[in-house]
Amino acid sequence: MGTYLFERHAEDGAGHAASASLSSDIARALQQIDWVDRFTVHPGDSEDIVRVDVVFDEEWPDLRASEPGFVASVFHPLGLRTIPNPALAHTQTDDPLSATLPIDDDPESMDLFLFEK
């Protein structure tokens, strides 16, 4: 389990599918991620930052390893990003909601391989 802080991120073309509600977009994104078991959104006084408690599937490292860029492909269209949480950093070596894409990885592209005989 972890507590995450989310904010809107509209750089690099992010947020083209975002709604007016940050809380709604966060819920929509987390529902798409297989290794998120359940979550509770705690909207605060600020519309700019939303706190969310997230419980992960026990097998999250294996699930996330099979799709390393998946979180980024979900967060980017909704214009979401997490704010680093120092309390979370020392409890886990890997972040289940890391939204970094591998270099030269585009979630909308496909790799093609040509094999010679």
C-alpha positions as a LaTeX table, in Angstrom:
\begin{tabular}{lrrr}
\hline
Residue & $x$ (\AA) & $y$ (\AA) & $z$ (\AA) \\
\hline
Met1 & 0.00 & 0.00 & 0.00 \\
Gly2 & 1.11 & 3.53 & $-0.64$ \\
Thr3 & $-0.15$ & 7.08 & $-0.48$ \\
Tyr4 & 0.34 & 9.05 & $-3.67$ \\
Leu5 & $-0.07$ & 12.71 & $-4.50$ \\
Phe6 & $-1.30$ & 13.42 & $-8.02$ \\
Glu7 & $-1.21$ & 16.63 & $-10.00$ \\
Arg8 & $-2.14$ & 17.69 & $-13.50$ \\
His9 & 0.66 & 17.61 & $-16.07$ \\
Ala10 & 0.00 & 19.23 & $-19.43$ \\
Glu11 & 3.47 & 19.36 & $-21.00$ \\
Asp12 & 4.60 & 17.43 & $-24.08$ \\
Gly13 & 1.05 & 17.01 & $-25.40$ \\
Ala14 & $-0.20$ & 15.34 & $-22.22$ \\
Gly15 & $-3.81$ & 15.67 & $-21.17$ \\
His16 & $-5.61$ & 15.48 & $-24.50$ \\
Ala17 & $-8.18$ & 13.07 & $-22.98$ \\
Ala18 & $-8.42$ & 14.81 & $-19.61$ \\
Ser19 & $-11.69$ & 15.91 & $-18.08$ \\
Ala20 & $-12.26$ & 18.95 & $-15.88$ \\
Ser21 & $-12.00$ & 16.81 & $-12.73$ \\
Leu22 & $-8.55$ & 15.71 & $-11.57$ \\
Ser23 & $-10.10$ & 13.25 & $-9.09$ \\
Ser24 & $-12.19$ & 11.61 & $-11.82$ \\
Asp25 & $-9.20$ & 11.27 & $-14.13$ \\
Ile26 & $-7.14$ & 9.68 & $-11.37$ \\
Ala27 & $-9.90$ & 7.15 & $-10.65$ \\
Arg28 & $-10.25$ & 6.40 & $-14.37$ \\
Ala29 & $-6.50$ & 5.84 & $-14.71$ \\
Leu30 & $-6.14$ & 3.61 & $-11.64$ \\
Gln31 & $-9.07$ & 1.44 & $-12.76$ \\
Gln32 & $-7.12$ & 0.64 & $-15.94$ \\
Ile33 & $-3.97$ & $-0.56$ & $-14.15$ \\
Asp34 & $-4.12$ & $-4.32$ & $-13.50$ \\
Trp35 & $-1.84$ & $-4.31$ & $-10.45$ \\
Val36 & $-3.97$ & $-1.78$ & $-8.55$ \\
Asp37 & $-6.31$ & $-3.78$ & $-6.30$ \\
Arg38 & $-8.20$ & $-0.85$ & $-4.83$ \\
Phe39 & $-7.77$ & 2.82 & $-4.08$ \\
Thr40 & $-9.35$ & 5.67 & $-2.16$ \\
Val41 & $-9.28$ & 9.20 & $-3.55$ \\
His42 & $-9.09$ & 11.96 & $-0.93$ \\
Pro43 & $-9.79$ & 15.26 & $-2.66$ \\
Gly44 & $-8.53$ & 18.09 & $-0.50$ \\
Asp45 & $-9.03$ & 21.80 & $-0.34$ \\
Ser46 & $-6.84$ & 22.29 & $-3.40$ \\
Glu47 & $-8.05$ & 21.30 & $-6.85$ \\
Asp48 & $-4.40$ & 21.12 & $-7.96$ \\
Ile49 & $-3.26$ & 18.17 & $-5.83$ \\
Val50 & $-5.18$ & 15.01 & $-4.88$ \\
Arg51 & $-4.08$ & 12.41 & $-2.31$ \\
Val52 & $-4.82$ & 8.77 & $-3.09$ \\
Asp53 & $-4.30$ & 5.64 & $-0.99$ \\
Val54 & $-3.51$ & 2.72 & $-3.28$ \\
Val55 & $-3.40$ & $-1.01$ & $-2.49$ \\
Phe56 & $-1.49$ & $-3.13$ & $-4.99$ \\
Asp57 & $-1.85$ & $-6.74$ & $-6.08$ \\
Glu58 & 0.79 & $-8.96$ & $-4.43$ \\
Glu59 & 2.09 & $-9.89$ & $-7.87$ \\
Trp60 & 2.55 & $-6.28$ & $-9.00$ \\
Pro61 & 6.29 & $-6.55$ & $-9.78$ \\
Asp62 & 5.66 & $-9.37$ & $-12.28$ \\
Leu63 & 2.59 & $-7.72$ & $-13.77$ \\
Arg64 & 4.35 & $-4.39$ & $-14.19$ \\
Ala65 & 7.48 & $-6.02$ & $-15.60$ \\
Ser66 & 5.45 & $-7.46$ & $-18.45$ \\
Glu67 & 4.27 & $-3.96$ & $-19.44$ \\
Pro68 & 6.93 & $-1.45$ & $-18.29$ \\
Gly69 & 5.46 & 1.56 & $-20.13$ \\
Phe70 & 1.82 & 0.87 & $-19.34$ \\
Val71 & 1.44 & 3.40 & $-16.50$ \\
Ala72 & 2.88 & 6.14 & $-18.68$ \\
Ser73 & 0.52 & 5.23 & $-21.52$ \\
Val74 & $-2.44$ & 5.55 & $-19.11$ \\
Phe75 & $-1.28$ & 8.73 & $-17.32$ \\
His76 & $-0.12$ & 10.73 & $-20.37$ \\
Pro77 & $-3.48$ & 11.12 & $-22.19$ \\
Leu78 & $-5.13$ & 12.14 & $-18.91$ \\
Gly79 & $-2.37$ & 14.60 & $-18.04$ \\
Leu80 & $-1.51$ & 12.94 & $-14.73$ \\
Arg81 & 1.70 & 12.59 & $-12.79$ \\
Thr82 & 2.61 & 11.67 & $-9.26$ \\
Ile83 & 4.47 & 14.00 & $-6.95$ \\
Pro84 & 7.46 & 12.23 & $-5.36$ \\
Asn85 & 6.61 & 11.08 & $-1.85$ \\
Pro86 & 9.75 & 10.81 & 0.34 \\
Ala87 & 7.93 & 8.49 & 2.77 \\
Leu88 & 7.29 & 6.02 & $-0.06$ \\
Ala89 & 10.83 & 6.14 & $-1.46$ \\
His90 & 12.46 & 4.28 & 1.43 \\
Thr91 & 9.81 & 1.56 & 1.71 \\
Gln92 & 10.04 & 0.28 & $-1.86$ \\
Thr93 & 12.93 & $-0.02$ & $-4.28$ \\
Asp94 & 10.59 & 0.10 & $-7.27$ \\
Asp95 & 7.47 & 2.21 & $-7.65$ \\
Pro96 & 4.37 & 0.37 & $-8.92$ \\
Leu97 & 3.06 & 3.63 & $-10.40$ \\
Ser98 & 6.28 & 4.73 & $-12.05$ \\
Ala99 & 5.26 & 6.49 & $-15.23$ \\
Thr100 & 8.57 & 6.62 & $-17.01$ \\
Leu101 & 8.83 & 5.20 & $-20.46$ \\
Pro102 & 11.98 & 3.47 & $-21.61$ \\
Ile103 & 14.09 & 5.65 & $-23.90$ \\
Asp104 & 12.69 & 5.84 & $-27.45$ \\
Asp105 & 9.52 & 4.09 & $-26.38$ \\
Asp106 & 6.26 & 5.43 & $-27.71$ \\
Pro107 & 3.12 & 3.76 & $-26.27$ \\
Glu108 & 1.36 & 4.14 & $-29.62$ \\
Ser109 & 4.12 & 2.58 & $-31.75$ \\
Met110 & 4.88 & $-0.97$ & $-32.72$ \\
Asp111 & 8.27 & $-2.58$ & $-33.33$ \\
Leu112 & 8.74 & $-4.43$ & $-36.59$ \\
Phe113 & 11.57 & $-6.89$ & $-37.15$ \\
Leu114 & 12.91 & $-8.05$ & $-40.50$ \\
Phe115 & 14.60 & $-11.43$ & $-40.51$ \\
Glu116 & 16.76 & $-12.49$ & $-43.43$ \\
Lys117 & 16.82 & $-16.09$ & $-44.65$ \\
\hline
\end{tabular}
